[in-house]
Amino acid sequence: MIGTATGGDLGDDKREGDQIMKRSDAPFSVRTLDEANRMPWRAGKLLRRVQRSGRTGVLLIAEIREPIRSFTDRAGVVSIRENGLEICSRDRFVKAPKFVELAPGPHDMEFLVIRLRASRTSSFRRAVELREGDVLVALCDPVQPNTFYRKSRPVDSWFVGILSPPGKR
């Protein structure tokens, strides 16, 4: 079970490939998946299809409401990395939920929201153990300053949990 935490990444520079990413102290919150108010229906539909087929992996859901033509410097890219390699990401151009198949077993995952121009990145790491048929669901609601129709959360909010297949609970 993944618990509740708040905090931010410490202000270190990290080298990734030939690019140095500035990590600043951006606040975030992490809660269990059952604390999420709702799961978007596209994600629920994809989750049911994946569970019916018995696949194991990660489902990334980013609730990005930024318009494509927004000129903000705070627009974020939501991504998940395993052992330093990006396995999936979502941004304001590609908003649909993304499922990535993983092998059962232990995984060291890093959950990130990267803002390139504002140089504010929030991230946290979790070690998870996936059994056959488990799906790690990560729902992220990043800070979105230019939305008019629904107030943005004050910090990047993650809802993370592992869902077992319906027959194995």
DSSP file with accessible surface (Angstrom, degrees, kcal/mol):
  #  RESIDUE AA STRUCTURE BP1 BP2  ACC     N-H-->O    O-->H-N    N-H-->O    O-->H-N    TCO  KAPPA ALPHA  PHI   PSI    X-CA   Y-CA   Z-CA
    1    1 A M              0   0  197      0, 0.0     2,-0.5     0, 0.0   160,-0.1   0.000 360.0 360.0 360.0 132.6    0.0    0.0    0.0
    2    2 A I        -     0   0   13    158,-0.2   158,-0.1     1,-0.1    31,-0.1  -0.828 360.0-155.5 -95.4 126.2    1.4    3.4   -0.9
    3    3 A G        -     0   0   36     -2,-0.5     2,-0.4     1,-0.1   157,-0.1   0.079  23.3 -71.7 -91.8-160.5    0.7    5.9    1.8
    4    4 A T        +     0   0   92     27,-0.1     2,-0.3    25,-0.0    27,-0.2  -0.787  52.2 158.7-101.0 138.2    0.3    9.7    2.1
    5    5 A A  E     -A   30   0A  34     25,-1.9    25,-2.7    -2,-0.4     2,-0.3  -0.985  19.0-165.3-151.2 156.9    3.3   12.1    1.8
    6    6 A T  E     +A   29   0A 112     -2,-0.3     2,-0.3    23,-0.2    23,-0.2  -0.969  39.0  84.4-138.0 158.6    4.0   15.7    1.0
    7    7 A G  E     -A   28   0A  38     21,-1.5    21,-1.4    -2,-0.3     2,-0.3  -0.993  54.6-105.7 151.8-154.1    7.2   17.5    0.2
    8    8 A G        -     0   0   26     -2,-0.3     2,-0.3    19,-0.2    17,-0.1  -0.969  35.1 -80.6-163.4 171.4    9.4   18.2   -2.8
    9    9 A D        -     0   0   30     15,-0.4    17,-0.2    17,-0.4     2,-0.1  -0.619  51.2-110.4 -81.6 141.1   12.6   17.4   -4.5
   10   10 A L        -     0   0  125     -2,-0.3     2,-2.6     1,-0.1    -1,-0.1  -0.403  38.6 -96.4 -72.8 153.3   15.7   19.0   -3.0
   11   11 A G  S    S+     0   0   50     -2,-0.1     2,-0.3    11,-0.1    13,-0.2  -0.303  73.0 136.7 -74.7  65.5   17.4   21.6   -5.1
   12   12 A D        -     0   0   96     -2,-2.6    11,-1.4    12,-0.1     2,-0.4  -0.811  54.6-120.8-107.4 152.4   20.1   19.5   -6.8
   13   13 A D  E     -F   22   0B  99     -2,-0.3     2,-0.4     9,-0.2     9,-0.2  -0.748  29.7-162.9 -85.9 138.4   21.2   19.6  -10.4
   14   14 A K  E     -F   21   0B  70      7,-2.1     7,-2.9    -2,-0.4     2,-0.5  -0.979  11.3-140.6-124.7 136.5   20.8   16.2  -12.1
   15   15 A R  E     +F   20   0B 165     -2,-0.4     2,-0.5     5,-0.2     5,-0.2  -0.835  20.9 177.8 -96.9 125.3   22.4   15.1  -15.3
   16   16 A E  E >   -F   19   0B  50      3,-3.3     3,-2.0    -2,-0.5     2,-0.3  -0.938  64.7 -47.3-129.2 108.3   20.3   13.0  -17.7
   17   17 A G  T 3  S-     0   0   65     -2,-0.5    -2,-0.0     1,-0.3     0, 0.0  -0.532 120.7 -28.2  66.7-126.8   21.9   12.1  -20.9
   18   18 A D  T 3  S+     0   0  165     -2,-0.3     2,-0.4    -3,-0.1    -1,-0.3   0.320 124.7  89.0 -99.4   7.5   23.5   15.4  -22.2
   19   19 A Q  E <   -F   16   0B 126     -3,-2.0    -3,-3.3     2,-0.0     2,-0.5  -0.874  64.8-147.6-113.5 135.1   20.9   17.5  -20.5
   20   20 A I  E     -F   15   0B  91     -2,-0.4     2,-0.6    -5,-0.2    -5,-0.2  -0.896  13.8-156.5 -99.5 125.9   21.1   18.9  -17.0
   21   21 A M  E     -F   14   0B  20     -7,-2.9    -7,-2.1    -2,-0.5     2,-0.5  -0.909  11.7-136.7-105.2 123.7   17.7   19.3  -15.3
   22   22 A K  E     -F   13   0B 112     -2,-0.6     2,-0.6    -9,-0.2    -9,-0.2  -0.679  16.9-156.4 -77.5 123.9   17.5   21.8  -12.5
   23   23 A R        +     0   0    0    -11,-1.4     2,-0.2    -2,-0.5    97,-0.1  -0.913  16.1 179.1-104.4 119.0   15.5   20.4   -9.6
   24   24 A S        -     0   0   26     -2,-0.6     2,-1.8    97,-0.2   -15,-0.4  -0.672  43.5 -87.7-112.2 175.5   13.9   23.0   -7.4
   25   25 A D        +     0   0  105     -2,-0.2    97,-0.1   -17,-0.1   -15,-0.1  -0.549  56.1 167.1 -86.9  78.7   11.8   22.6   -4.3
   26   26 A A        -     0   0    2     -2,-1.8   -17,-0.4    95,-0.8    97,-0.2  -0.814  34.0-122.4 -93.6 130.4    8.3   22.3   -5.9
   27   27 A P        +     0   0   60      0, 0.0   129,-1.2     0, 0.0     2,-0.3  -0.362  37.2 166.2 -73.0 152.3    5.6   21.1   -3.5
   28   28 A F  E     -Ab   7 156A  17    -21,-1.4   -21,-1.5   127,-0.2     2,-0.4  -0.959  23.2-141.4-153.4 166.4    3.5   18.0   -4.2
   29   29 A S  E     -Ab   6 157A   7    127,-2.6   129,-2.7    -2,-0.3     2,-0.4  -0.994   7.1-160.7-135.3 146.2    1.1   15.7   -2.4
   30   30 A V  E     +Ab   5 158A   0    -25,-2.7   -25,-1.9    -2,-0.4     2,-0.3  -0.995  17.2 167.6-127.7 127.8    0.7   11.9   -2.7
   31   31 A R  E     - b   0 159A  72    127,-2.4   129,-2.4    -2,-0.4   -27,-0.1  -0.878  40.1 -88.8-131.8 167.5   -2.4   10.1   -1.5
   32   32 A T  E >   - b   0 160A  15     -2,-0.3     3,-1.7   127,-0.2     4,-0.3  -0.381  39.7-112.7 -74.6 158.3   -3.8    6.6   -2.0
   33   33 A L  G >  S+     0   0   24    127,-1.1     3,-1.7     1,-0.3   128,-0.1   0.828 113.5  64.7 -63.2 -30.9   -6.0    5.9   -5.0
   34   34 A D  G 3  S+     0   0  125      1,-0.3    -1,-0.3   126,-0.2   127,-0.0   0.665  93.6  63.2 -70.5 -11.5   -9.1    5.4   -2.9
   35   35 A E  G <  S+     0   0   87     -3,-1.7    -1,-0.3     3,-0.0    -2,-0.2   0.546  78.5 108.0 -85.9  -7.8   -8.9    9.1   -1.8
   36   36 A A  S <  S-     0   0   24     -3,-1.7     3,-0.1    -4,-0.3    -3,-0.0  -0.472  70.8-137.9 -69.2 138.9   -9.4   10.2   -5.4
   37   37 A N  S    S-     0   0  146      1,-0.2     2,-0.3    -2,-0.2    -1,-0.1   0.892  75.9 -21.7 -65.3 -39.5  -12.8   11.7   -6.0
   38   38 A R        -     0   0  128     -3,-0.0    -1,-0.2     2,-0.0    -3,-0.0  -0.985  56.8-122.1-163.4 161.0  -13.3    9.9   -9.3
   39   39 A M        -     0   0   59     -2,-0.3     5,-0.1    -3,-0.1   100,-0.0  -0.957  42.1-106.5-111.1 131.9  -11.4    8.3  -12.1
   40   40 A P     >  -     0   0   30      0, 0.0     4,-2.3     0, 0.0     3,-0.4  -0.247  28.7-121.9 -55.2 144.9  -12.0    9.7  -15.6
   41   41 A W  H  > S+     0   0  187      1,-0.3     4,-2.5     2,-0.2     5,-0.2   0.844 110.1  57.3 -65.4 -33.0  -14.2    7.4  -17.6
   42   42 A R  H  > S+     0   0  147      1,-0.2     4,-2.1     2,-0.2    -1,-0.3   0.911 110.1  46.0 -60.6 -38.9  -11.7    6.9  -20.4
   43   43 A A  H  > S+     0   0    0     -3,-0.4     4,-2.9     2,-0.2    -2,-0.2   0.899 111.5  51.4 -70.0 -40.5   -9.2    5.7  -17.8
   44   44 A G  H  X S+     0   0   10     -4,-2.3     4,-2.4     2,-0.2    -2,-0.2   0.899 110.3  49.3 -62.7 -39.8  -11.8    3.4  -16.2
   45   45 A K  H  X S+     0   0  121     -4,-2.5     4,-2.0     2,-0.2    -2,-0.2   0.928 113.2  46.0 -64.6 -44.9  -12.7    1.9  -19.6
   46   46 A L  H  X S+     0   0   25     -4,-2.1     4,-2.5    -5,-0.2    -2,-0.2   0.911 111.8  52.6 -64.3 -42.0   -9.0    1.3  -20.4
   47   47 A L  H  X S+     0   0   14     -4,-2.9     4,-2.8     1,-0.2     5,-0.2   0.924 108.9  49.0 -61.2 -45.3   -8.4   -0.2  -16.9
   48   48 A R  H  X S+     0   0  135     -4,-2.4     4,-2.4     1,-0.2    -1,-0.2   0.913 111.9  49.4 -61.7 -40.7  -11.3   -2.6  -17.3
   49   49 A R  H  X S+     0   0  146     -4,-2.0     4,-1.6     2,-0.2    -2,-0.2   0.919 112.9  46.7 -64.4 -42.8  -10.0   -3.7  -20.7
   50   50 A V  H  X>S+     0   0    2     -4,-2.5     5,-1.6     1,-0.2     4,-0.6   0.921 113.2  48.6 -66.1 -43.1   -6.5   -4.2  -19.3
   51   51 A Q  H ><5S+     0   0   23     -4,-2.8     3,-0.8     1,-0.2    -2,-0.2   0.883 108.0  54.5 -66.7 -37.4   -7.7   -6.2  -16.2
   52   52 A R  H 3<5S+     0   0  187     -4,-2.4    -1,-0.2     1,-0.2    -2,-0.2   0.878 108.9  48.8 -62.6 -35.4   -9.9   -8.4  -18.4
   53   53 A S  H 3<5S-     0   0   68     -4,-1.6    -1,-0.2    -5,-0.2    -2,-0.2   0.578 110.3-125.9 -82.0  -8.7   -6.9   -9.4  -20.5
   54   54 A G  T <<5 +     0   0   31     -3,-0.8    79,-0.3    -4,-0.6    -3,-0.2   0.708  52.2 157.5  76.4  21.4   -4.8  -10.1  -17.3
   55   55 A R      < -     0   0   95     -5,-1.6     2,-0.4    78,-0.1    -1,-0.2  -0.452  33.4-140.3 -81.4 154.1   -2.0   -7.8  -18.2
   56   56 A T        +     0   0    4     46,-0.2    46,-2.3    -2,-0.1     2,-0.3  -0.916  48.7  84.0-112.6 136.9    0.5   -6.3  -15.6
   57   57 A G  E     -Dc 101 135A   0     77,-1.7    79,-2.8    -2,-0.4     2,-0.4  -0.988  68.6 -52.2 169.4-157.4    1.7   -2.8  -15.8
   58   58 A V  E     -Dc 100 136A   0     42,-2.7    42,-2.7    -2,-0.3     2,-0.5  -0.947  28.6-160.0-120.2 135.3    1.3    0.9  -15.2
   59   59 A L  E     -Dc  99 137A   1     77,-3.0    79,-2.8    -2,-0.4     2,-0.5  -0.970  12.1-162.9-114.7 114.5   -1.7    3.1  -16.0
   60   60 A L  E     -Dc  98 138A   0     38,-3.0    38,-2.4    -2,-0.5     2,-0.5  -0.886   8.0-177.5-101.2 125.0   -0.8    6.9  -16.1
   61   61 A I  E     - c   0 139A   5     77,-2.9    79,-3.1    -2,-0.5     2,-0.5  -0.988   3.0-172.3-122.6 119.7   -3.7    9.3  -15.9
   62   62 A A  E     - c   0 140A   7     -2,-0.5     2,-1.7    33,-0.4    79,-0.2  -0.962  15.9-151.1-114.9 118.7   -2.9   13.0  -16.1
   63   63 A E        +     0   0   25     77,-3.1     2,-0.6    -2,-0.5    32,-0.0  -0.565  32.4 166.3 -87.1  74.8   -5.8   15.4  -15.5
   64   64 A I        +     0   0   17     -2,-1.7    -2,-0.1    31,-0.2    27,-0.1  -0.824  16.9 171.5 -96.9 120.6   -4.5   18.2  -17.7
   65   65 A R        +     0   0   24     -2,-0.6    -1,-0.1    85,-0.1    85,-0.0   0.239  36.4 123.7-110.4   8.2   -7.0   20.9  -18.5
   66   66 A E        -     0   0    4     81,-0.1    81,-0.1     1,-0.1     2,-0.1  -0.513  65.3-117.8 -69.1 135.2   -4.6   23.3  -20.1
   67   67 A P    >   -     0   0   66      0, 0.0     3,-1.5     0, 0.0    25,-0.1  -0.400  20.5-118.0 -70.0 153.8   -5.6   24.3  -23.7
   68   68 A I  T 3  S+     0   0   95      1,-0.3    24,-0.1    24,-0.1    25,-0.1   0.874 113.2  50.8 -60.8 -35.8   -3.1   23.4  -26.4
   69   69 A R  T 3  S+     0   0  215      2,-0.0    -1,-0.3     0, 0.0     2,-0.1   0.257  79.6 132.6 -90.6  15.5   -2.6   27.0  -27.3
   70   70 A S    <   -     0   0   12     -3,-1.5     5,-0.0     1,-0.1    -4,-0.0  -0.392  46.4-154.3 -66.6 143.0   -1.8   28.2  -23.8
   71   71 A F        +     0   0  190     -2,-0.1    -1,-0.1    75,-0.0     2,-0.1   0.076  45.8 133.4-106.2  23.0    1.2   30.4  -23.4
   72   72 A T        -     0   0   17      1,-0.1     3,-0.5     2,-0.0    45,-0.1  -0.431  52.1-148.5 -75.5 149.1    2.0   29.6  -19.8
   73   73 A D  S    S+     0   0   80      1,-0.2    45,-1.1    -2,-0.1    44,-0.3   0.385  94.1  67.7 -91.2   2.1    5.5   28.8  -18.7
   74   74 A R        +     0   0  133     43,-0.1    -1,-0.2    44,-0.1     2,-0.1   0.311  64.5 129.9-102.6   6.3    4.1   26.6  -16.0
   75   75 A A        -     0   0   24     -3,-0.5    41,-0.4    69,-0.1     2,-0.3  -0.443  48.3-146.8 -63.1 132.0    2.7   23.9  -18.3
   76   76 A G        -     0   0   13     67,-0.2     2,-0.5    39,-0.2    16,-0.3  -0.674  17.0-142.6-108.1 158.5    3.8   20.5  -17.0
   77   77 A V  E     -G  114   0C  38     37,-2.3    37,-2.7    -2,-0.3     2,-0.5  -0.984  20.5-151.7-113.4 121.9    4.8   17.2  -18.5
   78   78 A V  E     +GH 113  90C   0     12,-2.7    12,-2.9    -2,-0.5     2,-0.3  -0.835  28.4 160.7 -96.7 127.0    3.6   14.3  -16.3
   79   79 A S  E     -GH 112  89C   0     33,-2.5    33,-2.9    -2,-0.5     2,-0.4  -0.968  33.4-143.8-146.3 162.5    5.8   11.2  -16.5
   80   80 A I  E     -GH 111  88C   0      8,-2.4     7,-2.6    -2,-0.3     8,-1.4  -0.993  19.1-167.7-126.6 134.2    6.8    8.0  -14.8
   81   81 A R  E     -GH 110  86C  19     29,-2.8    29,-2.9    -2,-0.4     2,-0.5  -0.934  10.2-157.3-122.1 147.3   10.3    6.6  -14.9
   82   82 A E  E >  S-GH 109  85C  33      3,-2.7     3,-2.0    -2,-0.4    27,-0.2  -0.992  82.3 -16.0-123.7 122.4   11.7    3.2  -14.0
   83   83 A N  T 3  S-     0   0  112     25,-1.5    -1,-0.1    -2,-0.5    26,-0.1   0.870 130.4 -51.7  52.7  39.1   15.4    3.0  -13.1
   84   84 A G  T 3  S+     0   0   46      1,-0.2     2,-0.5   -68,-0.0    -1,-0.3   0.346 115.9 111.3  86.0  -8.2   16.0    6.4  -14.8
   85   85 A L  E <  S-H   82   0C 128     -3,-2.0    -3,-2.7     2,-0.0     2,-0.3  -0.869  71.0-121.6-103.8 131.5   14.3    5.5  -18.1
   86   86 A E  E     +H   81   0C  98     -2,-0.5    -5,-0.3    -5,-0.2     3,-0.1  -0.528  30.2 176.6 -70.7 125.6   11.0    7.2  -19.0
   87   87 A I  E     -     0   0C  40     -7,-2.6     2,-0.3     1,-0.4    -6,-0.2   0.699  65.9  -5.4-102.6 -24.9    8.3    4.6  -19.5
   88   88 A C  E     -H   80   0C   7     -8,-1.4    -8,-2.4    12,-0.1    -1,-0.4  -0.966  59.7-179.9-163.0 154.8    5.4    6.9  -20.2
   89   89 A S  E     -H   79   0C  31     -2,-0.3     2,-0.3   -10,-0.2   -10,-0.3  -0.987   8.7-160.5-153.7 158.2    4.4   10.6  -20.2
   90   90 A R  E     +H   78   0C  33    -12,-2.9   -12,-2.7    -2,-0.3     2,-0.2  -0.982  15.2 166.6-138.4 146.2    1.5   12.9  -20.8
   91   91 A D        -     0   0   42      3,-1.5     3,-0.4    -2,-0.3   -14,-0.1  -0.802  56.2 -75.5-145.3-170.8    1.3   16.6  -21.6
   92   92 A R  S    S+     0   0   42    -16,-0.3     3,-0.2    -2,-0.2   -24,-0.1   0.670 129.2  50.8 -71.4 -12.6   -1.2   19.1  -22.8
   93   93 A F  S    S+     0   0  119      1,-0.3     2,-0.5   -26,-0.1    -1,-0.2   0.748 118.5  35.1 -90.4 -29.7   -0.8   17.8  -26.4
   94   94 A V        +     0   0   68     -3,-0.4    -3,-1.5     1,-0.1    -1,-0.3  -0.894  67.3 155.6-127.4  99.9   -1.4   14.1  -25.5
   95   95 A K        +     0   0   77     -2,-0.5   -33,-0.4    -3,-0.2   -31,-0.2   0.560  31.7 112.1-105.7 -11.8   -3.9   13.8  -22.6
   96   96 A A  S    S-     0   0   26      1,-0.1   -34,-0.0   -35,-0.1    -2,-0.0  -0.275  79.1 -92.8 -65.9 149.1   -5.4   10.3  -23.0
   97   97 A P        -     0   0   25      0, 0.0     2,-0.4     0, 0.0   -36,-0.2  -0.290  42.0-146.6 -59.3 148.2   -4.6    7.7  -20.3
   98   98 A K  E     -D   60   0A  83    -38,-2.4   -38,-3.0    -3,-0.1     2,-0.4  -0.978  10.2-162.9-126.3 127.0   -1.5    5.6  -21.1
   99   99 A F  E     -D   59   0A  25     -2,-0.4     2,-0.4   -40,-0.2   -40,-0.2  -0.926   6.5-172.8-108.2 133.6   -1.0    1.9  -20.2
  100  100 A V  E     -D   58   0A  28    -42,-2.7   -42,-2.7    -2,-0.4     2,-0.3  -0.995  21.9-129.1-125.9 127.0    2.5    0.5  -20.3
  101  101 A E  E     -D   57   0A 119     -2,-0.4     2,-0.3   -44,-0.2   -44,-0.3  -0.550  29.4-178.8 -78.1 136.6    3.0   -3.2  -19.8
  102  102 A L        -     0   0   21    -46,-2.3   -46,-0.2    -2,-0.3     3,-0.1  -0.939  30.6-104.6-129.9 156.6    5.6   -4.3  -17.2
  103  103 A A        -     0   0   68     -2,-0.3    27,-0.2     1,-0.1   -46,-0.0  -0.497  45.7 -99.6 -75.6 146.2    6.9   -7.7  -16.0
  104  104 A P  S    S+     0   0   63      0, 0.0    27,-0.2     0, 0.0    -1,-0.1  -0.344  83.3  63.7 -61.7 149.7    5.7   -8.9  -12.6
  105  105 A G  E    S- I   0 130C  12     25,-2.9    25,-2.4    -3,-0.1     2,-0.2  -0.798  91.7 -21.6 130.2-170.5    8.1   -8.3   -9.8
  106  106 A P  E     - I   0 129C 103      0, 0.0     2,-0.4     0, 0.0    23,-0.2  -0.472  55.6-175.7 -77.5 143.5    9.8   -5.4   -8.0
  107  107 A H  E     - I   0 128C  19     21,-2.8    21,-2.8    -2,-0.2     2,-0.7  -0.999  22.8-144.5-139.8 137.5   10.0   -2.0   -9.7
  108  108 A D  E     - I   0 127C  56     -2,-0.4   -25,-1.5    19,-0.2     2,-0.4  -0.898  31.9-172.3-101.3 105.9   11.7    1.3   -8.7
  109  109 A M  E     -GI  82 126C   0     17,-3.0    17,-2.7    -2,-0.7     2,-0.4  -0.809  17.9-161.9-107.7 142.8    9.4    4.0  -10.0
  110  110 A E  E     -GI  81 125C   8    -29,-2.9   -29,-2.8    -2,-0.4     2,-0.5  -0.991   8.9-156.6-120.6 127.4    9.9    7.8  -10.1
  111  111 A F  E     -GI  80 124C   0     13,-2.8    13,-1.7    -2,-0.4     2,-0.3  -0.916  21.4-179.3-106.5 124.4    6.8   10.0  -10.6
  112  112 A L  E     -GI  79 123C   0    -33,-2.9   -33,-2.5    -2,-0.5     2,-0.4  -0.931  31.3-166.5-130.6 148.4    7.6   13.4  -12.0
  113  113 A V  E     -GI  78 122C   0      9,-2.5     9,-2.0    -2,-0.3     2,-0.5  -0.982  26.1-166.4-124.7 116.1    5.9   16.7  -13.1
  114  114 A I  E     -G   77   0C  14    -37,-2.7   -37,-2.3    -2,-0.4     2,-0.5  -0.893  15.1-172.0-110.0 130.0    8.4   18.7  -15.1
  115  115 A R     >> -     0   0   14     -2,-0.5     4,-0.8     5,-0.5     5,-0.7  -0.958   7.2-167.7-117.5 109.9    7.9   22.3  -16.0
  116  116 A L  T  45S+     0   0  131     -2,-0.5     3,-0.2   -41,-0.4    -1,-0.2   0.934  80.7  34.5 -69.5 -48.6   10.7   23.3  -18.4
  117  117 A R  T  45S+     0   0  190    -44,-0.3    -1,-0.2   -42,-0.2   -43,-0.1   0.873 120.6  46.2 -78.5 -37.0   10.4   27.1  -18.5
  118  118 A A  T  45S-     0   0   23    -45,-1.1    -1,-0.2   -43,-0.2    -2,-0.2   0.599  97.4-140.9 -80.8  -8.4    9.5   27.7  -14.9
  119  119 A S  T  <5 +     0   0   58     -4,-0.8     2,-0.5    -3,-0.2    -3,-0.2   0.829  56.1 133.5  49.1  40.2   12.2   25.2  -13.8
  120  120 A R      < +     0   0  106     -5,-0.7    -5,-0.5   -97,-0.1     2,-0.4  -0.955  28.7 174.6-119.4 111.8   10.0   23.8  -11.1
  121  121 A T        -     0   0    4     -2,-0.5   -95,-0.8   -97,-0.2     2,-0.4  -0.955  13.5-164.3-118.6 132.5   10.0   20.0  -11.0
  122  122 A S  E     +I  113   0C   0     -9,-2.0    -9,-2.5    -2,-0.4     2,-0.3  -0.945  21.3 157.7-113.5 139.5    8.3   17.9   -8.4
  123  123 A S  E     -I  112   0C   4     -2,-0.4     2,-0.3   -97,-0.2   -11,-0.2  -0.992  17.5-177.9-154.9 155.6    9.1   14.2   -8.1
  124  124 A F  E     -I  111   0C  15    -13,-1.7   -13,-2.8    -2,-0.3     2,-0.4  -0.974  19.0-133.0-150.7 158.9    9.0   11.3   -5.7
  125  125 A R  E     -I  110   0C 106     -2,-0.3     2,-0.3   -15,-0.2   -15,-0.2  -0.895  18.5-179.5-116.1 147.4   10.2    7.7   -5.8
  126  126 A R  E     -I  109   0C  63    -17,-2.7   -17,-3.0    -2,-0.4     2,-0.5  -0.993  21.3-142.5-143.4 137.8    8.4    4.5   -4.8
  127  127 A A  E     -I  108   0C  86     -2,-0.3     2,-0.3   -19,-0.2   -19,-0.2  -0.884  30.4-175.9 -95.8 125.8    9.4    0.9   -4.8
  128  128 A V  E     -I  107   0C  10    -21,-2.8   -21,-2.8    -2,-0.5     2,-0.6  -0.932  22.8-145.1-125.7 150.9    6.5   -1.3   -5.8
  129  129 A E  E     -I  106   0C 116     -2,-0.3     2,-0.5   -23,-0.2    -2,-0.0  -0.967  18.5-164.2-114.9 115.0    5.9   -5.0   -6.1
  130  130 A L  E     -I  105   0C   1    -25,-2.4   -25,-2.9    -2,-0.6     2,-0.2  -0.884   1.1-159.9-103.8 129.2    3.6   -6.1   -8.9
  131  131 A R    >   -     0   0  143     -2,-0.5     3,-2.2   -27,-0.2     2,-0.1  -0.517  47.0 -64.0 -93.5 172.4    2.1   -9.5   -9.1
  132  132 A E  T 3  S+     0   0  109      1,-0.3    -1,-0.1    -2,-0.2   -77,-0.1  -0.327 125.9  11.6 -58.2 124.5    0.7  -11.2  -12.2
  133  133 A G  T 3  S+     0   0    3      1,-0.3    -1,-0.3   -79,-0.3   -78,-0.1   0.354  93.5 136.0  89.2  -5.8   -2.3   -9.1  -13.3
  134  134 A D    <   -     0   0    4     -3,-2.2   -77,-1.7    30,-0.1     2,-0.5  -0.481  38.7-157.1 -75.0 146.8   -1.7   -6.1  -11.0
  135  135 A V  E     -cE  57 163A   0     28,-2.5    28,-3.1   -79,-0.2     2,-0.7  -0.991   8.5-146.6-126.0 121.3   -2.0   -2.6  -12.4
  136  136 A L  E     -cE  58 162A   0    -79,-2.8   -77,-3.0    -2,-0.5     2,-0.5  -0.811  19.8-159.4 -83.7 114.7   -0.3    0.3  -10.8
  137  137 A V  E     -cE  59 161A   0     24,-3.2    24,-2.0    -2,-0.7     2,-0.5  -0.881  11.2-176.2-101.3 124.6   -2.6    3.3  -11.3
  138  138 A A  E     -cE  60 160A   0    -79,-2.8   -77,-2.9    -2,-0.5     2,-0.5  -0.960   1.0-174.5-123.0 109.5   -1.1    6.7  -11.1
  139  139 A L  E     -cE  61 159A   3     20,-3.0    20,-2.8    -2,-0.5     2,-0.4  -0.926   7.7-170.0-105.7 122.8   -3.5    9.7  -11.4
  140  140 A C  E     -cE  62 158A   0    -79,-3.1   -77,-3.1    -2,-0.5    18,-0.2  -0.956  18.0-173.3-119.0 133.5   -1.9   13.1  -11.4
  141  141 A D  E     - E   0 157A   1     16,-3.1    16,-1.9    -2,-0.4    14,-0.1  -0.856  23.6-164.0-119.7  89.5   -3.6   16.5  -11.2
  142  142 A P        -     0   0    4      0, 0.0    11,-0.3     0, 0.0     2,-0.2  -0.298  33.7 -84.0 -73.8 161.6   -0.7   19.0  -11.8
  143  143 A V        -     0   0   36      9,-0.1   -67,-0.2    11,-0.1    13,-0.1  -0.459  47.1-172.5 -62.0 130.6   -0.9   22.7  -11.0
  144  144 A Q    >   -     0   0    3      9,-0.3     3,-0.7    -2,-0.2     8,-0.3  -0.878  10.6-178.5-133.3  98.9   -2.6   24.4  -13.9
  145  145 A P  T 3  S+     0   0   47      0, 0.0    -1,-0.1     0, 0.0     7,-0.1   0.749  74.7  55.9 -73.7 -23.8   -2.6   28.2  -13.7
  146  146 A N  T 3  S+     0   0   62    -79,-0.0     2,-0.4     2,-0.0   -74,-0.0  -0.094  75.1 116.7-105.8  37.4   -4.5   29.1  -16.8
  147  147 A T    <   -     0   0   20     -3,-0.7     5,-0.2     1,-0.1   -81,-0.1  -0.879  34.6-179.7-106.8 138.2   -7.7   27.2  -16.3
  148  148 A F  S    S+     0   0  197     -2,-0.4    -1,-0.1     3,-0.1     3,-0.1   0.711  73.7  53.4-103.7 -28.0  -11.0   29.0  -16.1
  149  149 A Y  S    S+     0   0  166      1,-0.2     2,-0.3     2,-0.0    -1,-0.1   0.593 114.1  26.0 -96.1 -12.2  -13.6   26.3  -15.6
  150  150 A R  S    S-     0   0   87    -85,-0.0    -1,-0.2     0, 0.0    -3,-0.1  -0.921  84.7-113.2-150.4 127.2  -12.2   24.4  -12.6
  151  151 A K        -     0   0  189     -2,-0.3     2,-0.2    -3,-0.1    -3,-0.1  -0.322  33.9-126.6 -60.7 133.4   -9.9   25.6   -9.9
  152  152 A S        -     0   0   22     -8,-0.3    -9,-0.1    -5,-0.2    -1,-0.1  -0.488  25.4-104.2 -77.9 150.2   -6.5   24.0  -10.0
  153  153 A R        -     0   0   59    -11,-0.3    -9,-0.3    -2,-0.2    -1,-0.1  -0.415  26.9-123.5 -67.3 151.9   -5.0   22.4   -6.9
  154  154 A P  S    S+     0   0  119      0, 0.0     2,-0.3     0, 0.0    -1,-0.1   0.727  92.4  28.2 -73.1 -20.3   -2.3   24.5   -5.2
  155  155 A V  S    S-     0   0   38    -14,-0.1     2,-0.3   -13,-0.1  -127,-0.2  -0.928 101.0 -83.6-134.2 160.9    0.3   21.7   -5.5
  156  156 A D  E     -b   28   0A   2   -129,-1.2  -127,-2.6    -2,-0.3     2,-0.5  -0.504  51.7-156.0 -63.1 124.8    0.9   18.8   -7.9
  157  157 A S  E     -bE  29 141A   2    -16,-1.9   -16,-3.1    -2,-0.3     2,-0.4  -0.921  11.9-170.5-115.8 128.7   -1.4   16.0   -6.5
  158  158 A W  E     -bE  30 140A   0   -129,-2.7  -127,-2.4    -2,-0.5     2,-0.5  -0.937  10.1-166.7-115.9 139.9   -0.8   12.3   -7.1
  159  159 A F  E     +bE  31 139A   4    -20,-2.8   -20,-3.0    -2,-0.4     2,-0.4  -0.985  22.3 177.7-122.7 113.6   -3.2    9.5   -6.3
  160  160 A V  E     +bE  32 138A   0   -129,-2.4  -127,-1.1    -2,-0.5     2,-0.3  -0.955   9.6 142.1-126.8 137.0   -1.4    6.2   -6.5
  161  161 A G  E     - E   0 137A   8    -24,-2.0   -24,-3.2    -2,-0.4     2,-0.5  -0.982  42.6-117.5-165.3 160.0   -2.5    2.6   -5.9
  162  162 A I  E     - E   0 136A  62     -2,-0.3     2,-0.5   -26,-0.2   -26,-0.2  -0.919  26.6-160.0-106.0 123.8   -2.1   -1.0   -7.1
  163  163 A L  E     - E   0 135A  47    -28,-3.1   -28,-2.5    -2,-0.5    -2,-0.0  -0.916   5.8-150.3-107.0 126.5   -5.3   -2.7   -8.3
  164  164 A S        -     0   0   22     -2,-0.5   -30,-0.1   -30,-0.2     5,-0.1  -0.522  37.1 -83.3 -86.3 159.9   -5.5   -6.4   -8.5
  165  165 A P    >   -     0   0   15      0, 0.0     3,-1.5     0, 0.0     4,-0.3  -0.271  45.5-108.8 -60.0 150.4   -7.6   -8.3  -11.0
  166  166 A P  G >  S+     0   0   82      0, 0.0     3,-0.6     0, 0.0    -2,-0.1   0.825 116.6  49.3 -54.7 -33.7  -11.2   -8.6   -9.9
  167  167 A G  G 3  S+     0   0   80      1,-0.2    -3,-0.0     2,-0.1     0, 0.0   0.667 107.2  54.7 -81.4 -14.7  -11.0  -12.4   -9.3
  168  168 A K  G <         0   0  129     -3,-1.5    -1,-0.2     1,-0.1    -4,-0.0   0.210 360.0 360.0-106.9  14.0   -7.8  -12.2   -7.1
  169  169 A R    <         0   0  211     -3,-0.6    -1,-0.1    -4,-0.3    -2,-0.1   0.852 360.0 360.0 -69.6 360.0   -8.8   -9.7   -4.4
